[in-house]
């Protein structure tokens, strides 16, 4: 699961044609952290997931499970309960890391 999320994280970056440093800057993290996620040394943290939704409108269901579209569409209701549920599911999968 962790490596799948990391692959989708990299897929997002390349979809936007961003360098690791440019992607990192938009997410408020360091380039080395992006690199570590992409090679599955680090997890995609809850903070980063929140930033992906905020900055890129990323569908967390897609990021965590691979299901659905990469992005929320304008017609989607992005409910806070749904986002919290997805984040909690992922947190449990990665062993409760913050």
PyMOL commands that place a pseudoatom at each C-alpha (Angstrom):
pseudoatom trace, name=CA, resn=UNK, resi=1, chain=A, elem=C, hetatm=0, pos=[0.000, 0.000, 0.000]
pseudoatom trace, name=CA, resn=UNK, resi=2, chain=A, elem=C, hetatm=0, pos=[2.735, 2.484, 0.980]
pseudoatom trace, name=CA, resn=UNK, resi=3, chain=A, elem=C, hetatm=0, pos=[4.626, 1.998, -2.263]
pseudoatom trace, name=CA, resn=UNK, resi=4, chain=A, elem=C, hetatm=0, pos=[1.404, 2.385, -4.279]
pseudoatom trace, name=CA, resn=UNK, resi=5, chain=A, elem=C, hetatm=0, pos=[0.668, 5.724, -2.599]
pseudoatom trace, name=CA, resn=UNK, resi=6, chain=A, elem=C, hetatm=0, pos=[4.252, 6.809, -3.243]
pseudoatom trace, name=CA, resn=UNK, resi=7, chain=A, elem=C, hetatm=0, pos=[3.929, 5.872, -6.929]
pseudoatom trace, name=CA, resn=UNK, resi=8, chain=A, elem=C, hetatm=0, pos=[0.736, 7.916, -7.224]
pseudoatom trace, name=CA, resn=UNK, resi=9, chain=A, elem=C, hetatm=0, pos=[2.476, 10.821, -5.465]
pseudoatom trace, name=CA, resn=UNK, resi=10, chain=A, elem=C, hetatm=0, pos=[5.178, 10.772, -8.146]
pseudoatom trace, name=CA, resn=UNK, resi=11, chain=A, elem=C, hetatm=0, pos=[2.523, 10.382, -10.842]
pseudoatom trace, name=CA, resn=UNK, resi=12, chain=A, elem=C, hetatm=0, pos=[0.955, 13.634, -9.613]
pseudoatom trace, name=CA, resn=UNK, resi=13, chain=A, elem=C, hetatm=0, pos=[4.243, 15.492, -9.775]
pseudoatom trace, name=CA, resn=UNK, resi=14, chain=A, elem=C, hetatm=0, pos=[5.000, 14.292, -13.283]
pseudoatom trace, name=CA, resn=UNK, resi=15, chain=A, elem=C, hetatm=0, pos=[1.399, 14.963, -14.395]
pseudoatom trace, name=CA, resn=UNK, resi=16, chain=A, elem=C, hetatm=0, pos=[1.972, 18.634, -13.615]
pseudoatom trace, name=CA, resn=UNK, resi=17, chain=A, elem=C, hetatm=0, pos=[5.471, 18.599, -15.132]
pseudoatom trace, name=CA, resn=UNK, resi=18, chain=A, elem=C, hetatm=0, pos=[6.947, 19.786, -11.846]
pseudoatom trace, name=CA, resn=UNK, resi=19, chain=A, elem=C, hetatm=0, pos=[10.512, 19.265, -10.742]
pseudoatom trace, name=CA, resn=UNK, resi=20, chain=A, elem=C, hetatm=0, pos=[10.916, 17.765, -7.289]
pseudoatom trace, name=CA, resn=UNK, resi=21, chain=A, elem=C, hetatm=0, pos=[11.983, 21.151, -5.941]
pseudoatom trace, name=CA, resn=UNK, resi=22, chain=A, elem=C, hetatm=0, pos=[9.046, 22.982, -7.536]
pseudoatom trace, name=CA, resn=UNK, resi=23, chain=A, elem=C, hetatm=0, pos=[6.570, 20.398, -6.249]
pseudoatom trace, name=CA, resn=UNK, resi=24, chain=A, elem=C, hetatm=0, pos=[8.157, 20.544, -2.795]
pseudoatom trace, name=CA, resn=UNK, resi=25, chain=A, elem=C, hetatm=0, pos=[7.896, 24.323, -2.682]
pseudoatom trace, name=CA, resn=UNK, resi=26, chain=A, elem=C, hetatm=0, pos=[4.180, 24.254, -3.496]
pseudoatom trace, name=CA, resn=UNK, resi=27, chain=A, elem=C, hetatm=0, pos=[3.612, 21.640, -0.782]
pseudoatom trace, name=CA, resn=UNK, resi=28, chain=A, elem=C, hetatm=0, pos=[5.736, 23.436, 1.806]
pseudoatom trace, name=CA, resn=UNK, resi=29, chain=A, elem=C, hetatm=0, pos=[8.289, 20.651, 2.165]
pseudoatom trace, name=CA, resn=UNK, resi=30, chain=A, elem=C, hetatm=0, pos=[11.910, 20.100, 1.136]
pseudoatom trace, name=CA, resn=UNK, resi=31, chain=A, elem=C, hetatm=0, pos=[12.986, 18.563, -2.185]
pseudoatom trace, name=CA, resn=UNK, resi=32, chain=A, elem=C, hetatm=0, pos=[14.697, 15.717, -0.337]
pseudoatom trace, name=CA, resn=UNK, resi=33, chain=A, elem=C, hetatm=0, pos=[11.394, 14.787, 1.273]
pseudoatom trace, name=CA, resn=UNK, resi=34, chain=A, elem=C, hetatm=0, pos=[9.740, 14.552, -2.158]
pseudoatom trace, name=CA, resn=UNK, resi=35, chain=A, elem=C, hetatm=0, pos=[12.579, 12.326, -3.326]
pseudoatom trace, name=CA, resn=UNK, resi=36, chain=A, elem=C, hetatm=0, pos=[12.290, 10.106, -0.238]
pseudoatom trace, name=CA, resn=UNK, resi=37, chain=A, elem=C, hetatm=0, pos=[8.540, 9.699, -0.786]
pseudoatom trace, name=CA, resn=UNK, resi=38, chain=A, elem=C, hetatm=0, pos=[8.989, 8.840, -4.452]
pseudoatom trace, name=CA, resn=UNK, resi=39, chain=A, elem=C, hetatm=0, pos=[11.380, 5.995, -3.606]
pseudoatom trace, name=CA, resn=UNK, resi=40, chain=A, elem=C, hetatm=0, pos=[9.101, 4.889, -0.735]
pseudoatom trace, name=CA, resn=UNK, resi=41, chain=A, elem=C, hetatm=0, pos=[11.565, 5.713, 2.038]
pseudoatom trace, name=CA, resn=UNK, resi=42, chain=A, elem=C, hetatm=0, pos=[9.064, 8.159, 3.559]
pseudoatom trace, name=CA, resn=UNK, resi=43, chain=A, elem=C, hetatm=0, pos=[5.290, 8.050, 3.747]
pseudoatom trace, name=CA, resn=UNK, resi=44, chain=A, elem=C, hetatm=0, pos=[2.948, 10.638, 2.333]
pseudoatom trace, name=CA, resn=UNK, resi=45, chain=A, elem=C, hetatm=0, pos=[2.019, 12.360, 5.593]
pseudoatom trace, name=CA, resn=UNK, resi=46, chain=A, elem=C, hetatm=0, pos=[-1.394, 13.661, 6.570]
pseudoatom trace, name=CA, resn=UNK, resi=47, chain=A, elem=C, hetatm=0, pos=[-0.009, 17.201, 6.208]
pseudoatom trace, name=CA, resn=UNK, resi=48, chain=A, elem=C, hetatm=0, pos=[1.101, 16.482, 2.634]
pseudoatom trace, name=CA, resn=UNK, resi=49, chain=A, elem=C, hetatm=0, pos=[-2.263, 14.924, 1.797]
pseudoatom trace, name=CA, resn=UNK, resi=50, chain=A, elem=C, hetatm=0, pos=[-4.010, 18.036, 3.071]
pseudoatom trace, name=CA, resn=UNK, resi=51, chain=A, elem=C, hetatm=0, pos=[-1.717, 20.195, 0.916]
pseudoatom trace, name=CA, resn=UNK, resi=52, chain=A, elem=C, hetatm=0, pos=[-2.369, 18.011, -2.139]
pseudoatom trace, name=CA, resn=UNK, resi=53, chain=A, elem=C, hetatm=0, pos=[-6.099, 18.598, -1.723]
pseudoatom trace, name=CA, resn=UNK, resi=54, chain=A, elem=C, hetatm=0, pos=[-5.628, 22.315, -1.077]
pseudoatom trace, name=CA, resn=UNK, resi=55, chain=A, elem=C, hetatm=0, pos=[-3.131, 23.042, -3.857]
pseudoatom trace, name=CA, resn=UNK, resi=56, chain=A, elem=C, hetatm=0, pos=[-3.991, 20.471, -6.538]
pseudoatom trace, name=CA, resn=UNK, resi=57, chain=A, elem=C, hetatm=0, pos=[-7.550, 19.324, -5.678]
pseudoatom trace, name=CA, resn=UNK, resi=58, chain=A, elem=C, hetatm=0, pos=[-6.305, 15.718, -5.443]
pseudoatom trace, name=CA, resn=UNK, resi=59, chain=A, elem=C, hetatm=0, pos=[-8.898, 13.035, -4.778]
pseudoatom trace, name=CA, resn=UNK, resi=60, chain=A, elem=C, hetatm=0, pos=[-7.671, 11.296, -1.622]
pseudoatom trace, name=CA, resn=UNK, resi=61, chain=A, elem=C, hetatm=0, pos=[-9.581, 8.140, -2.502]
pseudoatom trace, name=CA, resn=UNK, resi=62, chain=A, elem=C, hetatm=0, pos=[-7.473, 7.917, -5.660]
pseudoatom trace, name=CA, resn=UNK, resi=63, chain=A, elem=C, hetatm=0, pos=[-4.244, 8.742, -3.822]
pseudoatom trace, name=CA, resn=UNK, resi=64, chain=A, elem=C, hetatm=0, pos=[-4.776, 6.153, -1.081]
pseudoatom trace, name=CA, resn=UNK, resi=65, chain=A, elem=C, hetatm=0, pos=[-6.541, 3.360, -2.959]
pseudoatom trace, name=CA, resn=UNK, resi=66, chain=A, elem=C, hetatm=0, pos=[-6.118, 4.070, -6.657]
pseudoatom trace, name=CA, resn=UNK, resi=67, chain=A, elem=C, hetatm=0, pos=[-9.910, 4.183, -7.069]
pseudoatom trace, name=CA, resn=UNK, resi=68, chain=A, elem=C, hetatm=0, pos=[-11.732, 7.027, -8.744]
pseudoatom trace, name=CA, resn=UNK, resi=69, chain=A, elem=C, hetatm=0, pos=[-10.314, 9.934, -10.670]
pseudoatom trace, name=CA, resn=UNK, resi=70, chain=A, elem=C, hetatm=0, pos=[-7.077, 11.696, -9.813]
pseudoatom trace, name=CA, resn=UNK, resi=71, chain=A, elem=C, hetatm=0, pos=[-8.867, 14.946, -8.980]
pseudoatom trace, name=CA, resn=UNK, resi=72, chain=A, elem=C, hetatm=0, pos=[-12.116, 15.977, -7.394]
pseudoatom trace, name=CA, resn=UNK, resi=73, chain=A, elem=C, hetatm=0, pos=[-14.441, 17.366, -10.050]
pseudoatom trace, name=CA, resn=UNK, resi=74, chain=A, elem=C, hetatm=0, pos=[-16.401, 20.570, -9.567]
pseudoatom trace, name=CA, resn=UNK, resi=75, chain=A, elem=C, hetatm=0, pos=[-19.564, 18.538, -9.010]
pseudoatom trace, name=CA, resn=UNK, resi=76, chain=A, elem=C, hetatm=0, pos=[-18.044, 16.431, -6.255]
pseudoatom trace, name=CA, resn=UNK, resi=77, chain=A, elem=C, hetatm=0, pos=[-19.011, 17.153, -2.700]
pseudoatom trace, name=CA, resn=UNK, resi=78, chain=A, elem=C, hetatm=0, pos=[-15.757, 17.025, -0.808]
pseudoatom trace, name=CA, resn=UNK, resi=79, chain=A, elem=C, hetatm=0, pos=[-17.107, 16.368, 2.634]
pseudoatom trace, name=CA, resn=UNK, resi=80, chain=A, elem=C, hetatm=0, pos=[-14.905, 16.851, 5.625]
pseudoatom trace, name=CA, resn=UNK, resi=81, chain=A, elem=C, hetatm=0, pos=[-16.089, 13.508, 6.989]
pseudoatom trace, name=CA, resn=UNK, resi=82, chain=A, elem=C, hetatm=0, pos=[-14.915, 11.755, 3.811]
pseudoatom trace, name=CA, resn=UNK, resi=83, chain=A, elem=C, hetatm=0, pos=[-11.515, 13.411, 3.933]
pseudoatom trace, name=CA, resn=UNK, resi=84, chain=A, elem=C, hetatm=0, pos=[-11.078, 12.546, 7.615]
pseudoatom trace, name=CA, resn=UNK, resi=85, chain=A, elem=C, hetatm=0, pos=[-12.099, 8.940, 6.952]
pseudoatom trace, name=CA, resn=UNK, resi=86, chain=A, elem=C, hetatm=0, pos=[-9.566, 8.595, 4.106]
pseudoatom trace, name=CA, resn=UNK, resi=87, chain=A, elem=C, hetatm=0, pos=[-6.811, 10.141, 6.186]
pseudoatom trace, name=CA, resn=UNK, resi=88, chain=A, elem=C, hetatm=0, pos=[-7.566, 7.863, 9.136]
pseudoatom trace, name=CA, resn=UNK, resi=89, chain=A, elem=C, hetatm=0, pos=[-7.596, 4.783, 6.887]
pseudoatom trace, name=CA, resn=UNK, resi=90, chain=A, elem=C, hetatm=0, pos=[-4.203, 5.730, 5.478]
pseudoatom trace, name=CA, resn=UNK, resi=91, chain=A, elem=C, hetatm=0, pos=[-2.827, 6.546, 8.915]
pseudoatom trace, name=CA, resn=UNK, resi=92, chain=A, elem=C, hetatm=0, pos=[-3.824, 3.068, 10.096]
pseudoatom trace, name=CA, resn=UNK, resi=93, chain=A, elem=C, hetatm=0, pos=[-2.241, 1.472, 7.022]
pseudoatom trace, name=CA, resn=UNK, resi=94, chain=A, elem=C, hetatm=0, pos=[1.119, 3.139, 7.603]
pseudoatom trace, name=CA, resn=UNK, resi=95, chain=A, elem=C, hetatm=0, pos=[1.156, 2.321, 11.270]
pseudoatom trace, name=CA, resn=UNK, resi=96, chain=A, elem=C, hetatm=0, pos=[-0.131, 5.531, 12.804]
pseudoatom trace, name=CA, resn=UNK, resi=97, chain=A, elem=C, hetatm=0, pos=[2.636, 7.869, 11.642]
pseudoatom trace, name=CA, resn=UNK, resi=98, chain=A, elem=C, hetatm=0, pos=[1.890, 11.551, 11.728]
for i in range(1, 98): cmd.bond("trace and resi %d" % i, "trace and resi %d" % (i + 1))
show_as sticks, trace
zoom trace
